[in-house]
Amino acid sequence: MSERGRQQEAQDFLDLLRAQARAEQGTADRPPGTGAAVRDLTERILRDSFNAEQGKDPRIRAQVEHEAARNLRSQDDVFAEMFAGMQDHIERTARDRIQGDGLDLAALRPLISHLRTGQLNAVSMRVPGRHGAHLVLVEDQMPLFASKLSKAVAWAVPHGPADAEGMVGLQWSLPAAVERIETVPEVAERFTDIVVAYAVTGRVGDAGHHLLPPGLFNFAGMLRDSLEYFVVGHEYAHIISGHLDSAVRRRGVLPVEEAEVLAYSWRHEFDADLLGMVLSLNAGVEHDNRDLWVGFLGISLFFDALDVMDRAVALLQTGDEHARQLGSHPPSDLRKQCLRGFLPRMADADRVRMALELADIQGQIIRELWARTRPALLDLHRRGVPTAQTWRTIPKETGDPGPVPTASA
């Protein structure tokens, strides 16, 4: 069967899943926005998130207008635009680095799209039928969540004044970052607003807009893109490694109960993390001119984001942030440990040292922000405020992951 035929088969099955999910959840697709809606949203974001002088800057206005247009377009259009380039870059990187006889990436190419999955890690599945099509479903709120969270983290990093081109110098110092969080309450408020809105309503768009210094937009965008590159690379790694052939099949993971998806072993997840990091970091360096440290920060941010939302939803549901998790996956700290141990194989010592040091600071920043968010969620739990019904949690997984790969393995 041709690639076009496989993609169409996957799209047809996706349309069926969405129709069943809408019927079960009583929801409807949001229509794409009109030109007037884009202009209205652009003006509202400029008014709510920037001062008058910044709002007149044509570069800022263009960036905001682009984001407003993306937010108001159909999600299919947004995902197609966002993931098409990433898929192409990941595949080109895989061809250059994986010397496997008979590896046909065109035949393995999945349709990557969105569904309200109720978990942050993507869900991979074979499309029922005899043609071998693959489907990767990403939580439909993940791109917006990644965007907002990246901006919140970027805002917490101390920085100097903007230069003539609107860029700022980041000051990577943990004491300075902690001082900034303590003295600028809006930083933690932004983070709390995003996490609480997502946990309670299931929609990140319900979090308000906040002022972000314009010079931080580029850094936040690179963080977001690096996170999304890793999500794509991780799923490609599962497919390339043949995990779909040996993974356990499980029902009830998606909002469509009869849909059968794959639950990977911890060993599969660690292996996919390693290959996914190789693919995503090299794709970013070679095709997006992105420094290694930025790519690794995005990967680290993914695991920190997963850990934060695991804790947030568990806290609201049970009062214990360690009781439950979103979907099946090994602990984020173990997964990061594995990747940190492997990173020295990918670059020279100075670049690796820089990436690890900055990831440590970013991780501590998120822990500081979570410590200020936790009381708000605990208060909501005590008041009986439930999580969004779309979240799908399981008891916190524990177990023996086996030997974790290191640089000397």
C-alpha positions in Angstrom: 0.0 0.0 0.0 1.3 3.5 -0.8 2.2 6.0 1.9 -0.7 8.1 0.8 -3.0 5.2 1.3 -1.6 4.4 4.7 -2.0 8.0 5.8 -5.6 8.0 4.5 -6.4 4.8 6.4 -4.9 6.3 9.6 -7.0 9.5 9.0 -10.2 7.5 8.5 -9.6 5.6 11.8 -8.8 8.9 13.6 -12.0 10.4 12.3 -13.9 7.4 13.8 -12.1 7.7 17.1 -13.0 11.4 17.3 -16.6 10.9 16.5 -16.9 8.2 19.2 -15.1 10.4 21.7 -17.4 13.4 20.9 -20.4 11.2 21.4 -19.2 9.8 24.7 -18.0 13.2 26.0 -20.8 15.4 24.6 -18.3 17.8 23.0 -18.0 19.4 19.6 -15.1 20.5 17.5 -14.4 24.3 17.5 -14.6 25.9 14.1 -11.6 27.7 12.7 -11.3 31.4 13.4 -12.1 34.2 10.9 -9.9 37.1 10.1 -11.9 39.3 12.4 -11.5 36.8 15.2 -7.8 36.8 14.7 -7.6 40.6 14.8 -9.8 40.7 18.0 -7.7 38.1 19.8 -4.4 39.9 18.7 -5.6 43.1 20.2 -6.8 41.5 23.4 -3.4 39.7 23.9 -1.5 42.9 23.2 -3.7 44.8 25.6 -3.5 42.2 28.4 0.1 41.1 28.0 2.1 44.1 26.9 2.5 47.7 27.7 1.5 50.4 25.2 5.0 50.9 23.8 5.6 47.2 23.3 2.2 46.9 21.6 3.4 49.3 18.9 6.5 47.2 18.1 5.8 45.6 14.7 7.9 42.6 15.6 5.9 41.9 18.7 2.6 42.5 16.9 3.6 40.1 14.1 4.5 37.4 16.7 1.2 37.8 18.6 -0.8 37.9 15.4 0.8 34.6 14.3 0.0 33.0 17.7 -3.6 34.3 17.6 -4.1 32.9 14.1 -2.7 29.5 15.2 -4.9 29.4 18.3 -8.0 30.1 16.2 -7.4 27.8 13.3 -8.6 24.2 13.4 -6.3 22.0 15.4 -5.8 19.7 12.4 -4.3 22.6 10.5 -2.1 23.6 13.5 -0.8 20.0 14.1 -0.2 19.5 10.4 1.9 22.6 10.2 3.7 22.0 13.4 4.6 18.4 13.0 5.2 18.1 9.3 8.6 19.8 9.5 9.6 18.0 12.6 8.7 14.6 11.1 10.8 15.5 8.0 13.8 16.5 10.1 13.5 13.5 12.4 13.4 11.1 9.4 16.3 12.7 7.7 18.3 12.4 10.9 17.3 8.8 11.3 18.4 7.9 7.7 21.8 9.4 8.4 22.3 7.6 11.7 20.5 4.3 11.6 22.1 1.7 9.4 19.4 -1.0 9.5 18.9 -3.3 6.6 15.4 -3.0 5.2 14.5 0.1 7.3 11.8 1.8 5.3 10.9 5.0 7.1 8.3 5.9 4.5 6.4 2.7 5.4 6.8 3.4 9.1 5.8 7.0 8.9 2.9 7.6 11.4 0.1 10.0 11.2 0.7 12.4 14.1 -2.5 14.1 15.3 -4.5 15.1 18.3 -7.2 13.7 20.6 -8.2 14.5 24.1 -6.3 11.6 25.6 -6.3 12.7 29.2 -2.5 12.1 29.6 0.6 14.1 28.5 2.6 11.3 27.0 1.6 10.5 23.4 -0.2 7.3 22.6 1.0 5.1 19.7 -1.2 2.5 18.0 -1.5 0.4 14.9 -4.5 1.2 12.8 -6.8 -1.8 12.6 -6.5 -3.4 9.2 -3.9 -5.2 7.1 -1.9 -2.3 5.7 0.4 -1.5 8.6 -0.6 2.1 9.2 0.5 3.8 12.4 -1.2 6.5 14.4 0.4 8.7 17.1 -2.1 10.6 19.2 -0.9 13.7 21.2 -3.0 15.2 23.9 -4.8 18.0 22.1 -3.8 20.5 24.8 -0.1 19.7 24.8 1.1 22.2 22.2 -0.6 25.1 24.1 0.5 23.7 27.4 4.1 23.5 26.2 3.9 27.0 24.9 2.5 28.6 28.0 4.8 26.5 30.3 7.9 27.5 28.3 7.0 31.1 28.6 6.5 30.8 32.4 9.9 29.1 32.8 11.6 31.6 30.5 10.1 34.4 32.6 11.6 32.9 35.8 15.1 33.1 34.4 16.9 36.3 35.3 17.8 38.4 32.4 19.4 41.7 31.4 17.9 44.6 29.4 17.0 44.0 25.8 19.5 45.0 23.1 18.7 46.9 19.9 17.3 43.8 18.3 15.0 43.1 21.3 17.1 40.2 22.6 18.0 39.8 26.3 21.0 38.1 27.9 19.9 35.2 30.2 21.6 35.0 33.6 21.8 31.3 34.5 22.3 31.4 38.3 20.2 29.4 40.7 20.5 31.9 43.6 19.5 34.7 41.2 16.5 32.7 39.8 15.3 31.9 43.4 15.6 35.6 44.3 13.6 36.5 41.2 10.8 34.1 42.0 10.7 35.4 45.6 10.7 39.1 44.6 8.5 39.0 41.5 5.3 37.2 42.6 3.9 37.4 39.1 6.4 34.7 38.0 4.9 32.0 40.3 1.4 33.3 39.8 1.7 32.7 36.1 3.0 29.1 36.6 0.2 28.4 39.2 -2.5 29.8 36.9 -1.4 27.5 34.0 -1.2 24.3 36.1 -4.4 24.9 38.1 -6.4 25.8 34.9 -5.2 22.7 33.2 -5.8 20.4 36.1 -9.3 21.7 37.0 -10.7 22.4 33.5 -8.6 20.2 31.2 -8.0 23.3 29.0 -4.9 25.4 29.1 -6.6 28.2 27.3 -8.6 28.9 30.5 -5.3 30.2 32.0 -5.1 34.0 31.6 -2.6 35.9 29.5 0.4 37.4 31.4 3.0 40.0 30.5 6.2 38.4 29.1 9.2 40.6 28.4 9.5 40.6 24.6 13.2 39.6 24.5 12.2 36.3 26.1 9.9 35.2 23.3 12.6 33.6 21.2 14.0 31.6 24.1 10.5 30.4 25.2 9.8 29.4 21.6 13.0 27.4 21.4 12.1 25.6 24.6 8.7 24.7 23.3 10.0 23.5 19.9 12.7 21.3 21.6 10.1 19.7 23.9 7.9 18.9 20.9 10.8 17.6 18.9 11.5 15.1 21.7 7.9 13.9 21.7 8.0 13.2 18.0 11.5 11.6 18.3 10.4 9.4 21.2 7.4 8.0 19.2 9.5 7.5 16.1 11.9 5.5 18.3 9.2 3.2 19.4 8.2 2.5 15.8 11.7 2.2 14.4 12.7 -0.1 17.3 9.8 -2.5 16.6 8.2 -1.9 20.0 4.8 -1.9 18.5 5.3 -5.6 17.7 6.0 -6.7 21.3 4.2 -4.1 23.5 1.3 -5.1 25.6 -2.1 -4.2 24.2 -4.5 -2.4 26.5 -8.0 -1.0 26.3 -9.5 1.8 28.2 -6.5 4.1 27.9 -8.3 6.5 25.5 -11.6 8.2 26.0 -12.9 5.7 23.5 -13.0 2.6 25.6 -12.9 0.1 22.7 -9.8 1.6 21.1 -6.8 -0.7 21.7 -3.5 1.0 22.3 0.0 -0.1 23.4 1.4 0.0 26.9 5.2 -0.2 26.7 7.5 -1.8 29.2 9.8 0.4 31.2 12.7 -1.0 29.2 10.9 0.0 26.0 10.4 3.5 27.4 14.0 4.0 28.4 15.2 2.7 25.0 12.8 5.1 23.2 14.0 8.0 25.3 17.6 7.4 24.3 16.9 7.0 20.6 14.4 9.8 20.8 17.0 12.1 22.3 19.5 11.2 19.6 17.0 11.9 16.9 15.6 15.1 18.3 18.8 16.8 19.4 20.6 16.1 16.2 17.5 17.1 14.1 17.5 20.4 16.0 21.2 21.1 15.6 21.3 20.1 11.9 18.0 21.4 10.6 16.9 24.1 13.0 20.3 25.6 13.9 19.5 25.0 17.6 22.3 24.6 20.2 22.6 21.3 22.1 21.9 22.9 25.4 18.6 24.4 24.2 17.5 21.0 22.9 18.4 19.3 26.1 16.5 21.9 28.2 13.4 21.2 26.1 13.7 17.4 26.8 14.2 18.1 30.5 11.2 20.4 30.5 9.0 17.6 29.0 9.8 15.3 32.0 9.4 18.1 34.5 6.0 19.1 32.9 4.9 15.5 33.1 5.9 15.2 36.7 4.2 18.5 37.6 0.9 17.5 36.0 1.1 14.0 37.6 1.4 15.7 41.0 -1.2 18.3 40.3 -3.9 15.9 39.2 -3.1 13.4 41.9 -3.2 16.2 44.6 -6.6 17.3 43.5 -8.0 13.8 43.2 -6.6 12.3 46.4 -4.8 15.0 48.5 -1.5 13.0 47.9 0.6 14.2 45.0 2.4 10.8 44.9 -0.7 8.6 44.7 -1.6 8.6 41.0 -0.1 9.4 37.6 -1.4 10.3 34.1 -1.1 7.2 32.0 1.6 4.5 32.2 5.2 5.6 32.3 8.4 5.2 34.5 9.2 7.9 37.0 10.4 11.1 35.3 13.5 11.3 37.5 14.7 7.9 36.4 14.1 8.8 32.7 16.1 12.0 33.1 18.9 10.1 34.9 19.2 7.7 31.9 19.4 10.6 29.4 21.9 12.5 31.4 24.1 9.5 31.6 24.0 9.0 27.8 24.4 12.7 26.8 28.3 12.6 27.0 28.3 10.2 24.0 26.7 12.9 21.9 29.0 15.9 22.2 32.2 17.3 23.6 32.7 17.7 27.4 32.2 21.4 27.4 28.9 21.4 25.6 27.6 18.5 27.7 28.7 20.2 30.9 26.8 23.4 29.9 23.7 21.4 29.0 23.6 19.5 32.3 24.3 22.6 34.4 21.5 24.6 32.8 19.1 21.7 33.0 19.9 21.5 36.7 19.0 25.1 37.2 15.9 24.9 35.1 14.8 21.8 37.1 15.3 23.7 40.4 13.3 26.6 39.0 10.4 24.3 38.3 10.6 22.8 41.8 10.6 26.3 43.3 7.5 27.1 41.2 5.8 23.9 42.1 6.4 24.5 45.8 4.4 27.7 45.4 1.7 26.1 43.3 1.1 23.1 45.6 -0.8 25.0 48.4 -3.3 26.4 45.9 -4.1 22.8 44.6 -4.3 21.4 48.1 -6.7 24.2 49.1 -8.9 23.3 46.1 -8.8 19.6 47.1 -10.0 20.5 50.6 -12.8 22.5 49.1 -13.9 19.6 47.0 -13.0 21.0 43.6 -12.6 18.1 41.2 -10.2 17.6 38.3 -11.5 17.7 34.8 -13.3 14.5 33.8 -11.0 14.1 30.9 -7.9 13.2 33.0 -7.2 9.5 33.0 -5.1 8.4 35.9 -3.8 5.1 37.3 -2.1 4.3 40.6 1.5 5.5 40.7 3.7 3.0 39.1 6.8 1.6 40.9 9.0 -1.3 39.9 12.5 -2.3 38.9 13.6 -0.6 35.7 16.6 -2.8 35.3 20.0 -1.3 34.7 19.8 2.3 33.6 22.3 3.1 30.8 25.1 5.4 31.6 28.0 7.0 29.6 30.2 4.0 30.4 27.6 1.3 29.6 
